[in-house]
Amino acid sequence: MNTVLPKQSTPMSERCPLPEALLLALQQRFGERCNMSMAMREQHGRDESPFDVAPPDAVVFAESADEVAFVVGLANQHHIAVIPYGAGSSLEGHLLAVQGGISLDVSRMNRILTVHAEDLTVTVQAGVSRNQLNAELRHAGLFFPIDPGADATLGGMAATRASGTNAVRYGTMRENVLGLGVVTAGGEQIRTGTRARKSSAGYDLTRLFVGSEGTLGVITELTLRIYPLPEAVSAAVCFFPGIDAAVQTAIQVIQLGVPIARCELLDVHAIRAVNTHDKLGLRELPMLLMEFHGSPAGVAEQAQAVQEIACDLGGEDFEWATTPEARSKLWAARHHAYLSGLQTKPGCRSVTTDVCVPISRLAEIIKASVAEVEESGLAYFIVGHVGDGNFHIAYLIDPLIPAERETAERLSQQMVALALRLEGTCSGEHGIGLHKQGFLIAEAGDGAVALMRSVKAALDPHNIMNPGKIFAS
């Protein structure tokens, strides 16, 4: 399995400069919003992945779908790469300009276009962030549940088929995107889907673009499912003597059909990190952070069922957070876990995994993966959306010590191989990007990947849309 930067990454010294005609057209149309300063290019040439790649040749800030179409159409004429950019929170190298080209920043396309509260749908531009959307919906007693942790843009979340803490109850972006506005590789604007909850009209183009990681077109607009705010919400934490007991609790909760909204695992290393970062006093033991949604009676019933399961498996100190302030504090700590963990090893980079397995096999893979990383001596921490069988190990490496990177990649490869043997996936939510191209072949097989390539070639014949991602090209 290939876990290193693909060879098609072109060094800066070997890149051809952008054609003068293209640059002139961009500067005339966008003025200062076409930026070629090194600082701006470097900002857009780096994400949260461990890869170091030369920055894009230019950054363009689009403010409408028409402007996106102009840039993509122009780039297609000149066979220049276009890399869609939202919040820059990718973990697998999705945003890196491995073949140079234009970083197309859509973060200024941040208008909430229509809210149809009676139909529980909303239409937004791609640069709207999930926190921005929820701040707007809250006034109407509604919310959008997909929560990957980072305050990502909704366009980026659709492009990577994001999920997160609420997926166990509300699903992922795949289930919650009804329709899209897309600019194709030829610069044409198309629409997929409608506001209707179902359709059997032709190919499901919406699902084709959800998860395509910017390799088939640029998402400019989204129509999404939204939900009423639950009548009652309660969060709880429970500590366990070991990580296996915590995982077994999550497994039993799901297998018994308890409609829990969130079920998050933090290992002892993650707890220490968030205690330091957020100045909390949590016990330094493996912890489940859970949340229950519904009517007051329903929430109480769910919580009681989970508490009984946890106690039977050695869970201790079942602590409740019923006020919005207390819940927010706990979930802020969970969302800060990644950055908190990085701060435990100053100057480090993270090689982060996100496998997902059938819930019955979750304890097996976590136990094996913990044993392997403990034996290696590498610093790490674990967080996971364990309610749906998805977890993350962040291997913390010193970028100046190649042996640490090699160890992290070996451990990652071993864990993915085990996930596939357990009938799981190499990526539950981060996507393939640069990092998991070999893993995709191992999971899907040569024939399926060849079919994906044929779709890419048909929709993007000049290979300008985020080239080099998902599979080497």
Order of alpha helices (4+ residues) and beta strands (2+ residues): alpha-beta-alpha-beta-alpha-beta-beta-beta-beta-alpha-beta-alpha-alpha-alpha-beta-beta-alpha-beta-beta-beta-alpha-beta-alpha-beta-alpha-beta-alpha-alpha-beta-alpha-beta-beta-alpha-alpha-alpha
